[in-house]
């Protein structure tokens, strides 16, 4: 393992710079007036709790868990062809996982805002919703990053080795930023649901990994004639594996709390 990788220790997330804006978060507030034109008929919107449960069930499709030695064995047996599938899945699963988590958090916050309204707690809990939304802005912005797995796969076929290194740097940066923001949202949700009498465990803030020592890893890959890339693949599989499994524990607690309040 290349030296120099750090472990971030972060405090409980606070409000955005300049303090929270006045008033409730607009995305949770009720629309005060009816539209001037009647909407077209269509299916009613899905309740927030149903959206959460749909995103929760969808994780079996998005959160792909790798077994490194199985992947390596198939790659050797297929003379490297299976490695393209592995690379495709590495990019695809992080993109889809982030999109799923954005939907789950958005629906959970909407449910919690409605519940706070029923309990007369919206004014008291507005700072927590605002801090959570500040992290959600970053998570939503990440959905627009260039992470199309099909295009990355084509690039890898054309320039194998170089593209993997570029993708691994970006994916590691994505994981660090994504997990930092998730911890911020989960922390606020634990406070919000605690005010409803439902104990949702606060996230372990020490779980947010530091960025890899990218320069050191690139040098190690070059001077080992690519052999170090096998270790880098191992980390790219197992770091997200652990991240997903930690998320599942938190999601299960959230879904249980929402069902208890339903």
Secondary structure in CASP SS format (residue, H / E / C, confidence):
PFRMAT SS
TARGET T0000
AUTHOR 0000-0000-0000
METHOD secondary structure of the structure
MODEL  1
X C 1.00
X C 1.00
X C 1.00
X C 1.00
X C 1.00
X C 1.00
X E 1.00
X C 1.00
X C 1.00
X C 1.00
X C 1.00
X C 1.00
X C 1.00
X C 1.00
X C 1.00
X C 1.00
X C 1.00
X C 1.00
X C 1.00
X C 1.00
X C 1.00
X C 1.00
X C 1.00
X C 1.00
X C 1.00
X C 1.00
X C 1.00
X C 1.00
X C 1.00
X C 1.00
X C 1.00
X C 1.00
X C 1.00
X C 1.00
X C 1.00
X C 1.00
X C 1.00
X C 1.00
X C 1.00
X C 1.00
X C 1.00
X C 1.00
X C 1.00
X C 1.00
X C 1.00
X C 1.00
X C 1.00
X H 1.00
X H 1.00
X H 1.00
X H 1.00
X H 1.00
X H 1.00
X H 1.00
X H 1.00
X H 1.00
X H 1.00
X C 1.00
X H 1.00
X H 1.00
X H 1.00
X H 1.00
X C 1.00
X C 1.00
X C 1.00
X C 1.00
X C 1.00
X H 1.00
X H 1.00
X H 1.00
X H 1.00
X H 1.00
X H 1.00
X H 1.00
X H 1.00
X H 1.00
X H 1.00
X C 1.00
X C 1.00
X C 1.00
X H 1.00
X H 1.00
X H 1.00
X H 1.00
X H 1.00
X H 1.00
X H 1.00
X H 1.00
X H 1.00
X H 1.00
X H 1.00
X H 1.00
X H 1.00
X H 1.00
X H 1.00
X H 1.00
X H 1.00
X H 1.00
X H 1.00
X H 1.00
X H 1.00
X H 1.00
X H 1.00
X H 1.00
X H 1.00
X H 1.00
X H 1.00
X H 1.00
X H 1.00
X H 1.00
X H 1.00
X H 1.00
X H 1.00
X H 1.00
X H 1.00
X H 1.00
X H 1.00
X H 1.00
X H 1.00
X C 1.00
X C 1.00
X H 1.00
X H 1.00
X H 1.00
X H 1.00
X H 1.00
X H 1.00
X H 1.00
X H 1.00
X H 1.00
X H 1.00
X H 1.00
X H 1.00
X H 1.00
X H 1.00
X H 1.00
X H 1.00
X H 1.00
X H 1.00
X H 1.00
X H 1.00
X H 1.00
X C 1.00
X C 1.00
X C 1.00
X C 1.00
X C 1.00
X C 1.00
X H 1.00
X H 1.00
X H 1.00
X H 1.00
X H 1.00
X H 1.00
X H 1.00
X H 1.00
X H 1.00
X H 1.00
X C 1.00
X C 1.00
X C 1.00
X H 1.00
X H 1.00
X H 1.00
X H 1.00
X H 1.00
X H 1.00
X H 1.00
X H 1.00
X H 1.00
X H 1.00
X H 1.00
X H 1.00
X H 1.00
X H 1.00
X H 1.00
X H 1.00
X H 1.00
X H 1.00
X H 1.00
X H 1.00
X H 1.00
X H 1.00
X H 1.00
X H 1.00
X H 1.00
X H 1.00
X H 1.00
X H 1.00
X H 1.00
X H 1.00
X H 1.00
X H 1.00
X H 1.00
X H 1.00
X C 1.00
X C 1.00
X C 1.00
X C 1.00
X C 1.00
X C 1.00
X C 1.00
X C 1.00
X C 1.00
X H 1.00
X H 1.00
X H 1.00
X C 1.00
X E 1.00
X C 1.00
X C 1.00
X C 1.00
X C 1.00
X H 1.00
X H 1.00
X H 1.00
X H 1.00
X H 1.00
X H 1.00
X H 1.00
X H 1.00
X H 1.00
X H 1.00
X C 1.00
X C 1.00
X C 1.00
X C 1.00
X H 1.00
X H 1.00
X H 1.00
X H 1.00
X H 1.00
X H 1.00
X H 1.00
X H 1.00
X H 1.00
X H 1.00
X H 1.00
X H 1.00
X H 1.00
X H 1.00
X H 1.00
X H 1.00
X H 1.00
X H 1.00
X H 1.00
X H 1.00
X H 1.00
X H 1.00
X H 1.00
X H 1.00
X H 1.00
X H 1.00
X H 1.00
X H 1.00
X H 1.00
X H 1.00
X H 1.00
X H 1.00
X H 1.00
X H 1.00
X C 1.00
END
